[in-house]
Amino acid sequence: MTHDEKLRDQFLRAEHSTEADAAPRIEVSEHDGNVRVDIADTAAVRPGPGPGMTEADEADEAEQAD
């Protein structure tokens, strides 16, 4: 098995797990020798306050004001 196949297998081994649990959550790219790690747009779970939390609502309002 490849590393990616082993990783997917580990995510799907848990009880009640789904394919969404094994979906990639980060995107890694390299530009001019620098490695960049970004949260994937399709990630179900993202860092930071979630929708409905005061901090998230304030951040959304600030973005829309710009």
Contact map, one row per residue, 1 for C-alpha under 8 A:
111011000000000000000000000000000000000000000000000000000000000000
111111000000000000000000000000000000000000000000000000000000000000
111111100000000000000000000000000000000000000000000000000000000000
011111110000000000000000000000000000000000000000000000000000000000
111111111000000000000000000000000000000000000000000000000000000000
111111111100000000000000000000000000000000000000000000000000000000
001111111110000000000100000000000000000000000000000000000000000000
000111111111000000000100000000000000000000000000000000000000000000
000011111111100000000000000000000000000000000000000000000000000000
000001111111110000000000000000000000000000000000000000000000000000
000000111111110010001100000000000000000000000000000000000000000000
000000011111111011101100000000000000000000000000000000000000000000
000000001111111010000000000000000000000000000000000000000000000000
000000000111111110000000000000000000000000000000000000000000000000
000000000001111110000000000000000000000000000000000000000000000000
000000000000011111000000000000000000000000000000000000000000000000
000000000011111111101000000000000000000000000000000000000000000000
000000000001000111111100000000000000000000000000000000000000000000
000000000001000011111110000000000000000000000000000000000000000000
000000000000000001111110000000000000000000010000000000000000000000
000000000011000011111110000000000000000000000000000000000000000000
000000110011000001111111000000000000000000000000000000000000000000
000000000000000000111111100000000000000000100000000000000000000000
000000000000000000000111111000000000000100100000000000000000000000
000000000000000000000011111000000000001101111000000000000000000000
000000000000000000000001111100000000111100100000000000000000000000
000000000000000000000001111110000000111100000000000000000000000000
000000000000000000000000011111000011110000000000000000000000000000
000000000000000000000000001111100011100000000000000000000000000000
000000000000000000000000000111111111000000000000000000000000000000
000000000000000000000000000011111111000000000000000000000000000000
000000000000000000000000000001111100000000000000000000000000000000
000000000000000000000000000001111110000000000000000000000000000000
000000000000000000000000000001111111000000000000000000000000000000
000000000000000000000000000111101111100000000000000000000000000000
000000000000000000000000000111100111110000000000000000000000000000
000000000000000000000000011110000011111000000000000000000000000000
000000000000000000000000011100000001111100000000000000000000000000
000000000000000000000000111000000000111110100100000000000000000000
000000000000000000000001111000000000011111100000000000000000000000
000000000000000000000000000000000000001111100000000000000000000000
000000000000000000000000100000000000000111110000000000000000000000
000000000000000000000011110000000000001111111100000000000000000000
000000000000000000010000100000000000000001111100000000000000000000
000000000000000000000000100000000000000000111110000000000000000000
000000000000000000000000000000000000001000111111010000000000000000
000000000000000000000000000000000000000000001111100000000000000000
000000000000000000000000000000000000000000000111110000010000000000
000000000000000000000000000000000000000000000011111010110000000000
000000000000000000000000000000000000000000000101111110010000000000
000000000000000000000000000000000000000000000000111110011000000000
000000000000000000000000000000000000000000000000011111011000000000
000000000000000000000000000000000000000000000000111111111000000000
000000000000000000000000000000000000000000000000000111111100000000
000000000000000000000000000000000000000000000000100011111110000000
000000000000000000000000000000000000000000000001111111111111000000
000000000000000000000000000000000000000000000000001111111111100000
000000000000000000000000000000000000000000000000000001111111110000
000000000000000000000000000000000000000000000000000000111111111000
000000000000000000000000000000000000000000000000000000011111111100
000000000000000000000000000000000000000000000000000000001111111110
000000000000000000000000000000000000000000000000000000000111111111
000000000000000000000000000000000000000000000000000000000011111111
000000000000000000000000000000000000000000000000000000000001111111
000000000000000000000000000000000000000000000000000000000000111111
000000000000000000000000000000000000000000000000000000000000011111
